[in-house]
């Protein structure tokens, strides 16, 4: 089940037990997932310049969504200039949340852990198929395992 909450002011509304509150510094948009923790927002290109400085901690990252899994919405590919990263939910595929399948091209802020990732050739082909074939997936990249995302309003 996907919980989607539209931001109407400086933060999200709480709905049932799965709230999605955002710090006042975040822009308006569609919030999906857990509660955002107040923190500085980094551009993906900034993480790419010194990746190890961001390992082993929770970060907020802004980038543009290039592709989304069209099968079940379980992953996204983010880009920021020449920088790119895969994004998956902490709970994995089939968890409580999915990424919006129509979000390609939109800006997003994600909250999660950042780490290096190697992808096997068979998995690259699988990801390309799930995205409709028109996406490049590098064998060596970075991944963000996220607990919350904010699709920024246009």
Secondary structure, 3 states (H helix, E strand, C coil): CCCEEECCCCCCCCCCCCCCCCCCCCCCEEEEECCCCCCCEEEHHHHHHCHHHHCCCEEEEEEEEEEECCCCCCEEEEEECCEEEEEEECCCCCCCCCCCCCCCCCEEEEEEEEEEEECCHHHHHHHHHHCCCCCCCCCEEEEEEEEEEEEECC
